[in-house]
């Protein structure tokens, strides 16, 4: 649809790399977002719990959500892609 295409284009233009769910009318009713106006953004954690809800189409709103998503991901994997080998003392094992 035209609205969905505009949303996808805005996401690409923003440079934010977050998964995006384009809500059905039923989902919008459940979250109280059925009226027109600024977009409603919902950030959901790994357990399916709502972490944040924000309204707005501005870069500041998207940046704030991206920061919150990064914090959530850091809590799941604090070291990111960094891994350390475990150290064992061979002398103690003899």
N, C-alpha and C positions, 0 to 999 in steps of 0.2 A: 504494500500500500504506500501511498505518498508519505504519510506520517512516519511509518517504519523506515522508509528510505532516508528521510531527513534525519532521523535519529542515528541511523548507521553512519551517514555522512558526517554528522557532528562528532561522533565517537572517533572516527578516523582522523578528522581534523584536529581534535583535542590532543591526540598523541597519547592519551591515557590507555593503558593496556589492562583493562578489567573485563571480566565476563559481563555480558549485558543480557538481561531477560526482558523482552518486550511483553508486558503483562496483557493478559486477556481482560475483557470487560469485567468478568467475575472477580479476578484478582484485584483489579482497580477498585471495585466496590468494597471488597473485604478490607482493603487498606485505606479506604476513605479518600481515594484519589480519582474519583470518577468525574469530577468537574474539570473543565479546562483550566489551564494555568501552567505554572512552572512544572517541569517534570518532577516526578517523585522517584528518588533513588533509594533502594533498600540494599544494604550490605548484610549478607548472611554468612555465618561462620561455618566451620567444617561439620558441626553437629546439626546444622539447619536452623539455628537460632538467629533471630534478627539482632544484629550488632548496632546498626545505625540506620536512621531514616533521615533523608534530607530532601528538601525541595529546592529547585533552582536549576538554571541552565548555564550559569556562569562558570568560568574557569576556576574561581575560588572554591565553589561547591565541589567541583570534580577533583580538585587538588586535595581538599579536605578528605573526601572519600577515599582517594588513592592512598593518602597517608594512613588512614584508619585500616585499610586493607593490608598495607605493608606491615603495620604493627601486628595485625592478626596473624599474618604469615610468619613474621619473626617469632611469635610465641609458639607456633607449631614447629618451627625449625630455626632456632636462634642463630645457629652458625651458618645458615644459608648453604652454599655449596662447599663450605670449608669443612674438611674432615681431618682428624688427627689420629695417627696410629696409636694404639694402646701400648704402653711400655710395661714390660714384665722384667723382673729381675731374675735372670737365669740362676744366679748363685743361690737364691733362696729356694729354688725348686729342686736342687740336687740333694 
